[in-house]
Amino acid sequence: MVKKQKITTEQVILPATSIIKVNLPEFTKVSIPRIYESDLDRHKSVYVEHFQKNNSSTFTDNDDFPVIDFDKEQGKIYTGKYIGILSHKVNNTVTKITINTGYNPELLYRMLDVSNDIYITQHHAEFVNSDFGDLPKQIIEYLFLSTLNKALINGIPCEYQIIEQKSSRLSGKICLSKYIKNELGRSCSFTQKLNKRLPVKEICEVIHSTLTLIKTHKIKSYSRIDPSLFSSESSTTTVITNKIINKAKNHKVLSNPLFSGYKKVLEYAEIILKNKGSLTDDSIETKSTYGFLVDVSALWEKYLEKLLKKNLQQWEVLSQYSYDTCNDSFFQRKIIPDFVLKNIGSGKIVVLDAKFKQMRFNATDVDRDDFYQIAYYHSFFQHRYSNNTPDLPSSTSFLVYPLSKKLSDEKKRCSGLFPLGNNGDSLCVTGIYVGKKATEIVLPNNKNKQSKGKSNIQENSNNSDEFAIVDAENEFINELSQMIH
C-alpha cells in the first residue's frame, strides 16, 4: 500500500498594486507563481471577473502587466491590478495567496453594489466584519448572493415537464397502459400525464448546495433569498459534480432573458463549490495553479461610470470609446480614454482617466506613463475640436483615484499643462476619499506581518463607513461638477 504524502500549506497575504520587499530565507518552502495578464487564458482553472463586457484577454508585449511575480534576485514580490485567491502547488507544498485591495473593505462592497445597480446596504456588515485576510473569499459569496437576490426578481427558472399524477379528476392525458393493468375496476382514480411548469432540477440543486455552504446570517440579510425555494428531495441528497454544473450552466432556459441573470449566479456557485471542496472533481488537485481573481481596476472604472451617469444628468458619459489618431501613418493608433463627458447643451468635452492606485499626493503617486497618457488625451481633444465645430474641449482634464488624503482644490490642480501653448490648460488629480491604505502583509511564519494595517481595517469596519463613502462620493461629484462647469 502506497503511503499518501503529507501536504503542507503556506499562507501569504499581500496588497494589490504593490511592490513588497521580502527576506529570501522565509521563502525557502514557498513557491510564488509568475502570472502575467497574457497567461490568464492558459490558466483555465483561474476564474477572472473583468467587469467589462468588451474586455479582451489578448495582450501585446508592451502592455502585459503582472498579476503576481516574484523576483528572487531582488527579493521583491510584484502584485498588479487583480485581487483574489490563488492556490499554487509545487511537489508537496501548497501556497495559498490572498491579494487584497488594501483599503477599507466597505469600499470594495460599495463598488460591487454600484457596479451591479444594487443600492441596498444592510447586508454589508455581515461581510466586512470577517477577517481581513479572508476578504477575497467573502467577495465571491457576496457576488453570488447579490446576483441571486437580483435574479429572483423574475422568479426561479422553470420549464415544462411531463409528470405522472394519480387523480379521480381528469386534468391531463390518461396513461392507458397503467389504467388497464392496475386501475380498471379497482379504483376510482387513474394515472394521468400532465405538462406542468416546474423549477429546473439541476439549477436548483447547484444553488441549494451552494447556499448550504454559506453562513445563515449572511443569507438572511437578503430579502428574496430563501434556501427552501431551491430545496427538494433530490437537492438535499444529490452530490454535485462537474456534469451537473455544466448541465445547469448550459440549460436552454437560461437563453430566456427573464432568467439570463442566473448565468452569473451559476458561475459564482461553481467557484464557491470548488474552493469549499464540495465539488467532486479530482482534477482540481492536479492543477498547479487555481483560484479566483477580480480585476479591481476595471471594477473601479465601472463604479465611476455608474456614479457619473447617475449624477451628471446634463452630460453624456462615453465610457471606453475609441478614437483614431495618426490615420495617415504606418503607426496608426486608437486611443481609448476611460471617460469622455459631453455636455448635452453646450457640447463641451471633458476627459477623465480612472486609476486604481494609491494617491497620497506625493510626487511619485502619479506615474510617468499615466501623466503622459492624460496629457496626450488632453492635447488630442484640444486639437480635434477646433472653433468650427460645436463641441468645445475643456481646459482641464482629470485623473481620478481612490484618495488616501484630502487636499484643497487649488493644490489638486496643475495649471500650465502645456507652457508653450495655452497656459489655461490644466490637469487635476481628484477622486473619492477612502481613507488610508492598509499595509497588512502576511508572509511565511508571520515574520513580516504588519499588524497595523489589520487593526486599521478592523477599526474602520462599521456601519457608519457606508455613509462615509456615500458622503465622499457626493463630495467628489459636487467638486467635479463645479470644475467642469
C-alpha positions in Angstrom: 0.0 0.0 0.0 1.4 3.4 -1.1 1.6 5.8 1.8 -0.1 9.1 1.0 2.4 12.0 1.2 1.6 14.8 3.6 0.7 18.2 2.0 2.0 21.3 3.8 0.2 24.6 3.3 1.8 28.1 3.5 -0.3 31.3 3.7 0.7 34.6 2.0 -1.4 37.8 2.2 -0.5 40.7 0.0 -2.0 44.1 -1.1 -2.7 44.7 -4.8 -0.7 47.2 -7.0 2.3 47.0 -4.7 6.0 46.0 -4.6 6.8 44.0 -1.4 10.3 43.6 -0.2 10.8 40.2 1.4 13.6 38.2 3.2 14.6 35.3 1.0 15.1 32.8 3.8 11.4 33.0 4.6 10.6 31.7 1.1 12.7 28.5 1.0 9.5 26.4 1.1 7.2 28.8 -0.6 6.6 28.9 -4.4 5.1 32.1 -5.8 3.7 31.7 -9.4 4.8 34.0 -12.1 1.5 35.0 -13.8 1.0 37.9 -16.2 -2.2 39.1 -17.9 -1.3 37.2 -21.1 -1.1 34.0 -19.1 -4.7 34.1 -17.8 -6.1 32.3 -20.8 -3.7 29.5 -20.2 -4.7 29.1 -16.6 -8.2 27.7 -17.3 -8.6 26.8 -13.6 -8.3 30.5 -12.6 -11.6 32.3 -12.9 -11.2 36.0 -13.7 -14.0 38.6 -13.3 -13.2 41.5 -15.5 -16.5 43.6 -15.1 -16.2 44.8 -18.7 -18.4 43.4 -21.5 -15.9 44.1 -24.2 -12.8 43.2 -22.2 -10.2 41.4 -24.3 -7.8 38.9 -22.9 -5.3 39.5 -25.8 -2.3 41.5 -24.8 0.9 42.6 -26.6 4.4 42.5 -25.1 4.1 46.3 -24.5 1.1 46.1 -22.2 1.5 42.8 -20.4 1.4 43.5 -16.7 1.9 41.2 -13.8 -0.9 39.6 -11.8 1.8 38.3 -9.4 5.5 37.9 -9.8 8.5 37.1 -7.6 11.9 38.5 -8.4 14.2 36.2 -6.3 17.4 38.2 -7.2 16.0 41.4 -5.8 13.8 39.8 -3.2 10.6 41.6 -4.3 7.1 40.4 -5.0 5.1 42.4 -7.5 1.3 42.5 -7.5 -0.9 44.1 -10.2 -4.5 45.2 -10.5 -6.1 41.9 -9.5 -7.3 40.8 -6.1 -8.5 37.4 -5.1 -7.2 34.0 -4.1 -4.6 31.8 -5.8 -3.5 28.3 -4.7 -0.2 27.2 -6.2 1.0 23.7 -5.7 4.6 22.5 -6.2 5.5 19.0 -5.0 4.0 18.6 -1.6 3.6 22.3 -0.7 0.6 24.4 -1.5 1.0 28.2 -1.2 -2.3 29.9 -0.7 -2.0 33.5 -1.8 -4.6 36.1 -0.9 -4.4 39.5 -2.6 -6.5 42.4 -1.1 -7.2 45.9 -2.2 -5.5 47.2 1.0 -8.4 49.7 1.5 -11.3 49.6 3.9 -13.5 46.5 2.9 -16.5 48.8 2.7 -15.1 50.4 -0.4 -15.0 47.1 -2.2 -18.6 46.2 -1.4 -19.8 49.7 -2.3 -18.1 49.3 -5.7 -19.7 45.9 -6.2 -23.1 47.3 -5.3 -23.0 50.4 -7.6 -21.5 48.4 -10.5 -24.3 45.9 -10.3 -27.0 48.6 -9.8 -27.6 47.3 -6.3 -28.1 50.1 -3.7 -29.2 48.1 -0.6 -26.6 48.3 2.2 -27.9 46.4 5.2 -26.0 43.2 4.3 -22.6 44.8 4.2 -21.7 44.3 7.9 -22.1 40.5 7.6 -19.2 40.5 5.2 -16.9 43.4 6.3 -16.6 42.1 9.8 -14.9 39.0 8.5 -11.2 38.5 8.8 -9.2 40.9 6.6 -7.1 38.1 5.1 -10.3 36.2 4.1 -11.7 39.3 2.2 -11.4 37.8 -1.3 -13.1 34.7 -0.1 -16.0 36.8 1.0 -16.2 38.6 -2.4 -17.4 35.5 -4.2 -20.1 34.8 -1.6 -21.1 38.4 -1.8 -21.3 38.4 -5.6 -23.3 35.1 -5.5 -25.9 36.3 -3.0 -26.2 39.7 -4.6 -26.7 38.4 -8.1 -29.1 35.7 -6.9 -31.1 38.2 -4.9 -31.4 40.3 -8.1 -32.2 37.3 -10.4 -35.0 36.2 -8.1 -37.0 39.3 -9.1 -38.1 37.3 -12.1 -38.6 34.1 -10.1 -36.9 30.7 -10.3 -36.0 29.3 -13.7 -38.8 26.9 -14.7 -39.6 24.7 -17.7 -42.5 22.5 -18.8 -42.1 18.9 -17.7 -44.3 15.8 -18.2 -45.2 14.3 -14.9 -47.5 11.4 -13.8 -50.2 12.1 -11.3 -52.9 9.9 -9.9 -56.3 11.6 -9.5 -60.1 10.9 -9.9 -60.4 14.3 -11.7 -59.4 14.4 -15.3 -56.8 17.1 -15.9 -54.4 15.5 -18.3 -53.8 12.6 -20.7 -54.8 9.2 -19.2 -52.0 6.7 -19.1 -54.0 3.8 -20.7 -51.5 1.0 -20.1 -51.4 1.7 -16.3 -55.2 2.2 -16.2 -56.0 -1.1 -17.9 -53.4 -3.1 -16.0 -53.7 -1.7 -12.5 -56.7 0.6 -12.1 -59.7 -0.6 -14.2 -62.4 -1.8 -11.9 -60.2 -1.5 -8.8 -60.0 2.3 -8.2 -61.9 5.5 -8.9 -58.7 7.3 -9.6 -56.5 6.9 -12.6 -52.9 7.8 -13.7 -52.6 10.9 -15.9 -49.7 12.6 -17.7 -49.6 16.3 -17.1 -47.5 19.0 -18.7 -46.5 21.2 -15.7 -44.2 24.2 -15.4 -41.6 23.2 -12.7 -38.3 24.6 -11.5 -35.2 23.3 -13.4 -33.8 20.5 -11.3 -30.1 20.9 -12.0 -30.1 24.7 -11.4 -32.0 24.3 -8.1 -29.6 21.6 -7.0 -26.5 23.7 -7.6 -27.9 26.8 -6.0 -29.2 24.8 -2.9 -25.8 23.1 -2.4 -24.0 26.5 -2.6 -26.4 28.1 -0.1 -25.7 25.3 2.4 -22.0 26.3 2.4 -22.7 30.0 3.3 -23.4 31.0 6.8 -27.1 31.6 7.6 -26.7 35.1 9.0 -25.3 36.3 5.6 -28.2 34.8 3.7 -30.9 36.3 6.0 -29.8 39.8 5.1 -31.1 39.3 1.6 -34.9 39.8 1.4 -35.7 37.5 -1.5 -33.3 34.6 -0.8 -34.9 31.6 0.9 -33.0 28.3 0.7 -36.3 26.4 0.8 -37.2 27.8 -2.6 -34.5 25.6 -4.1 -34.9 22.7 -1.8 -36.4 19.3 -2.9 -35.9 15.7 -2.0 -33.2 15.3 -4.7 -31.4 18.6 -3.9 -30.7 17.6 -0.3 -29.2 14.2 -1.3 -27.6 14.9 -4.7 -23.8 15.1 -4.8 -22.9 18.0 -7.1 -20.5 17.0 -9.9 -19.0 18.9 -12.8 -21.5 17.2 -15.1 -24.5 18.6 -13.1 -22.9 22.1 -13.0 -22.3 22.1 -16.8 -25.8 20.9 -17.4 -27.2 23.7 -15.2 -25.0 26.4 -16.9 -25.9 25.3 -20.4 -29.6 24.7 -19.8 -31.8 26.2 -22.6 -34.0 28.1 -20.0 -31.1 30.5 -19.4 -31.5 31.8 -23.0 -34.8 33.3 -21.8 -34.0 37.0 -21.0 -36.1 36.6 -17.8 -33.6 34.1 -16.4 -30.3 35.2 -18.0 -29.2 36.6 -14.7 -28.8 33.1 -13.4 -25.8 32.6 -15.7 -23.6 34.7 -13.4 -25.2 33.1 -10.3 -24.1 29.6 -11.5 -20.6 30.8 -12.4 -20.2 32.1 -8.8 -21.7 29.0 -7.4 -19.2 26.8 -9.2 -16.3 28.8 -7.8 -17.7 28.5 -4.2 -18.3 24.8 -4.6 -14.7 24.2 -5.9 -13.0 26.4 -3.3 -15.0 24.9 -0.4 -14.1 21.4 -1.6 -17.7 20.4 -2.1 -17.4 19.6 -5.8 -16.4 16.0 -6.6 -13.7 16.9 -9.1 -10.3 15.3 -8.6 -8.9 17.3 -11.5 -8.6 20.3 -9.2 -5.9 18.6 -7.2 -3.8 18.0 -10.2 -3.8 21.7 -11.2 -0.6 23.6 -10.3 -2.5 26.9 -10.0 -6.2 27.6 -9.5 -8.3 30.3 -7.9 -10.5 33.3 -8.3 -9.4 36.8 -9.4 -11.2 40.2 -9.7 -9.9 42.9 -11.9 -10.2 45.7 -9.3 -9.0 48.3 -11.8 -11.9 47.5 -14.1 -14.3 47.4 -11.2 -13.1 50.9 -10.2 -13.8 52.2 -13.7 -17.3 50.5 -13.8 -18.1 52.0 -10.4 -17.1 55.5 -11.5 -19.1 55.1 -14.8 -22.3 54.3 -12.8 -21.7 57.3 -10.5 -21.1 59.7 -13.3 -24.1 58.6 -15.3 -26.4 58.7 -12.3 -25.3 62.1 -11.0 -24.3 64.1 -14.1 -27.7 64.4 -15.8 -26.6 67.2 -18.2 -23.7 65.2 -19.5 -23.4 62.3 -21.9 -20.9 59.8 -20.4 -18.9 57.9 -23.1 -17.0 55.0 -21.5 -14.1 53.3 -23.2 -14.9 55.0 -26.5 -12.1 54.7 -29.1 -10.7 57.5 -31.3 -8.4 57.1 -34.2 -5.2 59.0 -34.3 -2.2 59.2 -36.8 -4.6 57.9 -39.5 -2.2 58.7 -42.4 0.8 56.9 -40.7 2.1 53.4 -40.5 1.9 53.7 -36.7 -1.8 54.4 -36.7 -3.3 54.1 -33.2 -6.5 54.1 -31.3 -6.8 56.0 -28.0 -9.4 54.9 -25.5 -9.9 57.3 -22.6 -11.8 55.8 -19.7 -14.4 58.6 -19.8 -15.3 61.4 -22.2 -18.0 63.7 -20.9 -20.0 65.7 -23.4 -22.4 68.4 -22.2 -25.8 67.9 -23.8 -26.4 71.6 -24.1 -23.1 73.3 -25.0 -21.2 70.3 -26.5 -18.3 70.9 -24.1 -15.9 67.9 -23.9 -14.1 66.8 -20.7 -11.7 63.8 -20.4 -11.3 61.7 -17.3 -9.0 58.7 -16.7 -9.5 56.3 -13.8 -6.6 54.9 -11.8 -6.9 52.4 -9.0 -3.6 53.3 -7.4 -2.6 54.8 -4.1 -2.9 58.5 -4.0 -1.4 60.3 -1.0 -0.5 63.4 -3.1 3.2 62.5 -3.1 5.4 63.3 -6.1 5.7 59.6 -7.1 2.0 58.8 -6.8 1.3 60.0 -10.4 3.1 57.5 -12.6 5.0 59.0 -15.5 3.1 56.9 -18.0 -0.2 58.0 -16.6 0.8 61.6 -16.7 1.9 61.3 -20.4 -1.3 59.5 -21.2 -3.7 62.1 -19.8 -1.6 64.9 -21.3 -1.9 63.3 -24.8 -5.6 62.8 -24.4 -6.0 66.5 -23.4 -3.9 67.6 -26.4 -5.8 65.3 -28.7 -9.2 66.7 -27.8 -7.9 70.3 -27.8 -6.8 69.9 -31.5 -9.7 67.6 -32.6 -12.4 70.1 -31.7 -11.4 73.5 -33.3 -13.5 76.6 -33.4 -15.5 75.5 -36.5 -17.1 72.6 -34.6 -19.9 73.0 -32.0 -18.0 70.8 -29.5 -15.7 72.7 -27.2 -12.8 71.0 -25.3 -12.4 71.7 -21.6 -9.3 73.4 -20.4 -9.0 70.8 -17.6 -8.6 67.0 -17.8 -8.8 64.7 -14.8 -7.1 61.7 -13.2 -9.5 60.0 -10.8 -8.0 57.9 -7.9 -9.1 56.4 -4.5 -7.7 59.2 -2.3 -5.8 58.4 0.9 -5.6 62.0 1.8 -7.7 65.1 1.4 -6.3 68.2 -0.3 -7.6 71.6 -1.3 -8.9 72.1 -4.8 -6.1 74.6 -5.7 -3.3 72.0 -4.8 -5.0 69.3 -6.8 -4.9 71.3 -10.0 -1.8 71.8 -12.1 -2.0 74.9 -14.3 0.1 75.4 -17.4 0.0 71.8 -18.6 1.5 72.9 -21.9 3.6 76.0 -21.2 4.3 76.8 -24.8 0.6 76.7 -25.7 -2.5 77.8 -23.8 -1.5 78.5 -20.2 -5.1 77.9 -19.2 -4.7 74.2 -19.8 -4.6 72.2 -16.6 -4.5 68.8 -15.1 -6.5 68.0 -12.0 -5.8 65.0 -9.7 -9.1 64.2 -7.9 -11.1 61.2 -6.7 -13.1 59.7 -3.8 -11.6 59.8 -0.3 -11.5 56.3 1.0 -9.0 56.7 3.9 -5.5 55.5 4.4 -4.4 52.3 2.6 -3.8 49.5 5.0 -0.5 47.7 4.8 -1.2 44.2 6.1 1.3 41.8 4.7 1.4 38.2 5.9 4.4 36.2 4.9 5.5 32.6 5.9 5.9 32.1 9.6 4.4 35.6 10.2 7.8 37.1 10.5 7.0 40.1 8.3 3.4 40.7 9.3 2.4 44.3 9.7 -0.5 44.3 12.1 -1.1 48.0 11.9 -2.9 47.6 8.6 -5.1 44.9 10.0 -6.1 46.9 13.1 -6.9 49.9 10.9 -9.2 47.8 8.8 -11.0 46.4 11.8 -11.4 49.7 13.5 -13.0 51.2 10.4 -15.3 48.3 9.5 -18.5 49.5 11.0 -21.9 50.5 9.6 -21.1 54.2 9.6 -18.4 53.7 6.9 -21.1 53.1 4.2 -22.4 56.6 4.8 -18.9 58.0 4.9 -18.2 56.5 1.5 -21.5 57.9 0.1 -20.6 61.3 1.5 -17.2 61.1 -0.2 -19.0 60.2 -3.5 -21.2 63.2 -3.2 -18.2 65.4 -2.4 -16.4 64.1 -5.5 -19.4 64.7 -7.8 -20.0 68.2 -6.4 -16.4 69.1 -6.8 -16.2 67.7 -10.3 -19.5 69.5 -11.3 -18.1 72.8 -10.3 -14.8 72.3 -12.1 -16.3 71.2 -15.4 -19.0 73.9 -15.5 
